[in-house]
Every structure is written in C-alpha cells, then in structure tokens.
C-alpha cells in the first residue's frame, strides 16, 4: 500500500507539473528551454510550446540571479496561474549538450509574474536599470515579457519579425509581406494575453498586435547560433554598406516559416554611396535615409537620400526609344520587353511617367520581362496579382499594351490622383511611408529596388539621368499653387485624400520665383485645371510651392530634358540646362567626380586602358577650364591636362598615362600617384579632393581556364583568368583567321583576382554582335602587353 500511495503522489505531482509547468518554473526560478516559435498564430504553436516547456535547463539557472524565489507550495502556484498572465523573463542562449561549441536554443529564466501587463512592464524597466548598473548588459538586453503560452509579447531591446497567419501584415497606412524584419520600439497593454507593439520598417511606424509578431531579444540575437559546432548566428540584422565600387548596398533578412531563423540575406544596390560611408562598416537605417553605426539607431553617421528612390515619376529621361531598345537587347532573349522603347517614351510624353523609372518598375516586377506572367499574360507589373491570389494577374494584349495601361490607368489616373484616390502618397518610387511603395506592393523595399535598377540601367547607358533634377521634400502637406502666390488658387495638395498628412512627399524642382519653387504637378494640367483624367503635358503641368514648406534633399545639375515631345516618339536629347549668365559675378562648382578605373583598383598604363576623369562642372562664364593635375608620391606636380568649357555640364578627360613622351613609372607592387580635378576661370577655382592611385607593371603570368571547350549555341561555358597584377584584363574570342568576335574587359583590384565571362556562343563585338557563332575559335587572355592563347580550341556546334 505504501508503494501505491507513493505512486499516486508522484502521478499527482506530474499532473500538476504538466498543467502548470510554467508556473513551477516561474516561482521556483527555473529556466525554461525551447526554440522561439517563428509563427505568431498561437493556435498553431501551443502544442509545441507545451512540449517544450517541460524541458528545463538547470545549468544556466544556477549561474543566473534569483531575485524572486518563491516559498509557496505547488497548489497555490497553480491557483495563481489564473491571475498572473504576464511573466518577466530573461532570455539567453544555451547549449543542448555541454560538448557543443555554440548555443543553439533560447532559454528563459522567469524572474516574476504579474496579473497586469503594465505591472510587468514597470518591473522589467526597473530590472533593466538594475542589470545595467551591475554591468550585466547581456542580462539587461535579454529581458522580455511572455504571456501564459510562453510567447514573447514585449522586450527591452531586440528585433521583431512579421509572422501573421496570412501572407501580409498591416502597419500604419501600409502593409508588408510576412517574415520581414522590423525595428522594435516599445509595447503597451492590449488584451489579457497580447500587447500592442510599436514597430517600424521602411520609414513607416505603427502599433501591431504581438500575435502577429515574433520578437527576438538582443541577447538571443548575439548568443544563439544555427549549428552547435559551426555556422553563423541564427538571427541576423539587416544593414546598409558601401561596396568596392562605391555604391550603397542594402542587405536584409527574413525569418523562415519553419525553424525560426533568418536566411542567407538578400543584397541589392540602391544608389551611389554617400561620402560618409566607409567600406567594411555596417550602417543601420529604419527609414532608408538616416544612417547610424549602432544597430539600434545610435551614433548617427549622416543623412543621404538616394536619387531615383526620391525622384518623382513626373520627370523625363534623357534616353530615346532606340537607346532603351539597345539596352533591353542585353536582357535575356526571352524578354518580352524587347522592342518596347517606343512604348516607354509614349508613356512618358503622353502620361507623364518617367521612361527609365517605368522600365525599372517593369524589370523588378517581371524579372526583366521573363517571369511566367510576363511570358503568358504579357503582365509586366504584377497587376492584379495579389499576395493572397497571385494567379489573379491580368492578361494584356502585348507588353506595349501593358506599359501604356500601367502608365495611364494605374499610375497617372490612379496612384497619382491627388484628389480622389486613397492610394496617393506622392509620385516617387518611395518607401513604406511615402511614394508608390506605400500601397502598390507589400515588399517594403520595392521603391529601393526600383531605385537600384534605375541607377544600374542608367550607369550602363551612360549616366545621363542621374542627378539631373533638384528634388525637394515637403515639411507639411503643402499646396501646389497656380502662381507664385497664394492668391491665384491651387492645383492640388501634396497630401493624402481628405488629409493634411503626410509630410515628406517629393517634388521635382525646375525653377524658382521669389519665395516659391517652380515644380512639376502630380496631376496633369489642362486649361489651368489639374485633374487625374488629364493627359500629362510637362510644359503646362507646372505649379509653385512655398520654399518655407520644402527642404531640398538633392541638388540637381539642371540639365533637364526638353519639355517638348519629339514627333518621332522619342524624347529630344537637347538640353535646357544651365546657360552662362550675363551676371558679372563668377559662379563655379564641381560635383559628381569619378575616376576610372577606380582609384583603389590600380592602373596599368600603355595598353589602351586609359584613365578617365569625369565631373559635373558648374560655371556661368565662358572660357572656363576643366583641369586634371597628376602628382607623384611627394605631391610634386607632374602633368596638367585641360579642356575648355563654356557652360555647366558633364565633362570628361581621358589620359593614356604618359608624362611627356614616356609612360609614368610603375612597379609590380604599385607606384603611388595623386590626382586632383579643377574647375577654374582666371584666378578663381574649385577643386575635388585629392585622390591617390597606384601604377602597376603589366602581368608576367596569368592562369586561365575554360570550363567547356565544346558547346552548342545557347549553352554556357565560363572563361576565367587570374592575372598576377591589378589593372585591366581582357578575354577575347577570335576566329582562326584573327577576327575578334567577342570581347570582355575587367578591372582587377588585386593580384590573382578571378575574372570570368559566361559565353553562350553569341558574338558581342563589331559585325558579330548578337550573332550566333558556329565553328572553331581561339580564346586569348590579355593583361597589358601580356597575352596568353588558350591551348585548346573553342568549338561551337
């Protein structure tokens, strides 16, 4: 009988434990160890959480503080569970086995339980101050509040991830795709089991139910790894950086639906990098323009507004239809965008949609015209393909039909209707608080991606559109007036339907008049009346905004394309930019400096790989000089190259590396030189910073390989070389008679760097451009005067 009684007592204890295991852990100050659930729908996770809460990690608990150890008996604890809905815990990483190198699970030490959220929040704040005063930052940054199900609903410091039960989650005035990372700010009471959490992403902030979020405390981010013995951290934070080409790159992470960890990250170019950014440093930004070195937005590095992200669609591109078609030919042969240059220009000249931005929009939404819906439905913009029903995508007659309808019906008459359409948040690609991105797409970085694509397309076409317009950002929901006065009435307000918000919409500034900026209107103007039904004429669709209500965020060159559409359907390349002034006061400026090859890559002179020095030179006087001055390592001037300019504009000087009749000295390790750019008139001048570069000897050896020497046209082979010097390398394919059919060039930053070209049996040089090749060819690898012909012939069947 004694044995039976003992068994009964044990069963009762086990039953109480299974019902209120979390209460035991709280009042006995035990550590609960389980993986943080990645989905916030508690009905789907409760069964797993109940199993996991029965697994305890006592080892870390012995080391932890025990500020609130209870002396109550188990029955009293069980009764308290119905009252104490909120637990203040300390989250940390722990190992599954003592032999593990890394912590792989998240454990929780319960400090104290409370009946109300506000009481729990007050205690967590107090405990945070206590831990920090004791220099226990990992304890302080692991503090969080959990509900009865063990779900984190608030914390002191960390990141949030959107994990609603559906495909998207609402925040503020917008919505985002599930699994995206958000900045966590604070939390407040909501229900008996959840909190309202203040989060932010892509410029937008708002309160979201904790049931739609997965919260990861800072200590867990730093301590928990994907693998017990190798690999990176389980949770990564999104960041911005400067790449080796001097470009602004955004890398962001999403949390996986299964396994509760971030993936490998997605990186894309946004714009040129600002001067305050250094290579190798991570920068953090919630809004995409204020950048910090601290992961929680501390240590501000600077403010920078990417150009194309903020450029209104109500602007014009310099490129013609044929130039767009030429660029599109470099896309996949499957792209349905081929031949659409005329449609892009029609969309611009008739409906006021910048042709380069519209092409970039299509490239993002349709994978450069090759997506399934692009091919099968001629749908280039994801029109009617919602997150919950992507197969609802609309069918169009042709790619051109889709471009025209998107520009006219969806943008000009829809998203840009400042009077009656609730989707109007301005006319820039934007972010999640301002621009088309607010309502068009759930991707929080849709506008940034369009910006990056436009920047890259423009760079590959000659950089004629970048930095042309001056862009202003409103401080309030300003009016665009018909005249440079409030007395003549307004065209429309730069604010959402029926609202005096938001501030921050961007405008293209095309002139000034007293205390007003002259700007392009967001709706077409016909007979002095703005209406969403109007077609867009750039010459008549202009108005005035008070300067006091606008902040200039990008100074443009003023080289704005003509407002008159050309009769051929392509916009005129004529410039209506700055003309020399008759004013006697001299005005000089220099901006957008560029040295190629990049100064960090080095230069091998004498082999048709000249250095080029470019800038935007500003002047209001004729006979102004643009000069390039070369100095040796002791900063003694060696050479001056100059060019006369008579008005503001982009200017380039090319240099072959000669000082007098001989090339400048170079070495295998690189001989250091300096260069500075000048814009001067008489004794007045402005200069660029002093740049340094190294001059290298030509290569003395070069490894090379070709993955497949026999292919069919359309199949791919990779040709790679590894020159033992920095500088410019070439991979060229020749007929056996010596005619070049394909030419690839690369700039090497360091010795031994791999440079490779994917070759599919089509020419890209001279008369062979875009032609299918067939026969036997030879491949030559070149670096300066060093030439190596591959031993095997390349056969194309």
Phi, psi and omega in degrees: 000321179301321180294320180296318179298318179299317180296319180298317179298317179298317180297321178297315180298317179296323179296315179297319180298316182293329180282320188228045181302325181292328179291318175305313183297322181295306189276343173265002180059039177277164177255123177268130183242119174198162178287138177294126180293141183272342180253141186267353179286104190293333179297336180271343188246350185302319182296319178292321181294321179297321177294315184291330182289349177274357178257121185246147175245102184276336186300312179289329180296326179294328181279335186284162176288158183228066189287338188229048182290132185264151176249007181288158178275163185303315181301322179293324178297317181297320179294325182291337183300330181288341183259313184277094184271345187233128182247129173271121186234165170243116181268145180201167178270141177223159181269145175287324178229148182297336181279351180293145176282322185242154169284136182234355179232160178260127178247156181231127170258116179281125182267316181193152180245151185220152178282338181236152179294318182299321178294319179295320179296318179298316180293319180298318179297318179295316181294326177299314179295321180296312181298318181294325178292339179264008182060036178250069185295326180293327175292312183299317184279358174260359183293138180203169176242129176246156175266187184297335180276358180086007180275135176288125181241352176199159179201171178274322186204136179160196179238154176247151174233138179284114180225060177286171179285338180261192184281336182226168179223135178278143174210122182058235182267005188227192179211155181223160175292145178297158176080000179283150177281142177230155172282135179261132181246308184193179177212155177219166184299144178228287178233187180287350181233346185230167176236162170264124188249128178272115183229166179215149177201136175050042176091342182259140175234157178176167179270135181229142177298138179298342178293342180260009185230153165246120182258131181241108179298154183303318181298322178293320178303319184278333190256336188262131182247164180287325185233150182294331186231356180202177176088174184270186180293153182289327182238126180246156180253140178291153182201168174247155180206170176251124180273179184293341178269007179076029183249151178278122182242135176252125175244123180230160184235150171236155181268141182284148178292326179246132177097342175056053177213158179280153180278205184281347180094149179241128181240141176209152178282137180254318191186184166294149179279144176291158185295335182282350179275137178249142177298141178089356179252138176267137179238149185237140180206133174273324185262353177084006176222337172263119187246138184230153175272341178271138184297340179250036173060049172241156180069068184295129180268328181161175178242135182208128181254110179305138190296299187290335177296327183258352181289122177298147174296340180281054178220174183240146175270152176283342191277148179267171179301316182293326178292322175295317179298321178297319179293317183295334178297340178280351176285179176302147179296344179276349186297129179277000176283347181302131180083008184266009180304317181295326179289323177296319179289323175297318178300325181285309187282338181259321186245004172072032181248114182311124187296321180292318178294322179294319176298317181294322176302311180296320180300318180293312187285336187239015183053051179060037176082017184241001182291166181301314180289331176294314182290313188274332185238001182057030181261108186264351189234016180063028184294124180069008175267087184279166179298323182277337180215073181297336182283002174278006182306135183289147173269141176234158182294321184202171177297319179297319177299319180295317180299313182295317181290323177296315181293318185276299188284316189274319181268293187299317183264356182241275184297339182256011175280099186283353184257318191236352185256123183289350179276356181286116174226030185104176188240018175266162173305315167070203183221209183269001175246335183218139174103184183298329183300336184301312187246345187282316189224147178282341176297116183294345182245026179301314180293320177296321181292320175299318178303312181295321179292316179298317179299315182291318178298314181298318179299319181284347180255000177120003177055046182268345182258337186293130174072018182283310185273145167277130184246130176250152180236127186288145176269343179208177178284078187286158174266146169262114184270158180287330178231171177282055183192153177278350187281341185269003182088171183239158174277310179192173181256144176273067181204163182290164185308122176064023185224155175263019180229167358264166169277155174111359176294147184257151178227149176270112182273122184242004178175180178225155175209098181062239181269018183234149169264139173272127187225162170282135178285160179274342174243150179295142180247123176229128181052046176064024179226129179267131180206143183295339180281344182290146166289167189250114174254119185296330182288321183266340183272065180228151179210194186225136178238139179297132181300327182293345182256008184226138172251127177283120182254342175218122174275124181266168180282340182085000182277061187279136178300158180301145178281348182268120178291144180281152183292340182278354181093356175246144185288150181293143177270000180295144182261139171247033185282198187298133175251150178303132182277154175275358180296146180282346183277123182283135177231119180236151176201157177218133181206174178051044179292143177211132176241127180229138357302159179308140185301332180282350184270339183088169187218130175248098187285154170099008185228042177063022176244066185298157170273143176238144181233115185237155174196170168260113183262125180255129177205151173243018178231145174288166177059035173277145182256135167254120185239146171242123182244127181256135181233154174277186185295339178266010178065031172271129184293130181252326187203147174233127176242133185224161178213139180271134177233149183245354177202170181295146177165176177284138182218143183225139172239134179251141183226133183272000177094008182268138169250104189072231181264358184238151177288151180296155182294144177216171183210170181293329179269353180096124176262130189277138175222167177234155177217144176220143181256140182233143164240119188219151175217113186066231180270356181266141179202161169232152184227161171275172169297166177275119180261149175243149175211165179241142177256129186245153169294161173293163179296147175252348175203158181202115174287148180209150174205157176232126187294321180221125181263356175231120181220165169260153178302129183104335174280158187250139168228150183250125178253122186229149176221158183224077182293147182269021174220150168292173178120200185261133177239155178229143168240120184231143178250129183237152166290165178294342177275356175101006179275131180283129180248338180213139185220125179233134179237150183217150173248124185260127179277332184219163178293141176078006181291139179281131175232127188221153177231135175269120186245129185242021175086017177240142178284159175222015188228132175055224183290348180269000184301127179066010179268142177287131183260156178205136179126203183249134184225162174244149183243132181238134177252128189229137171217107186062230180273354180278126181230136178227122177265125183299139188292329180261147177279151176265121183250125178246118183269000000 
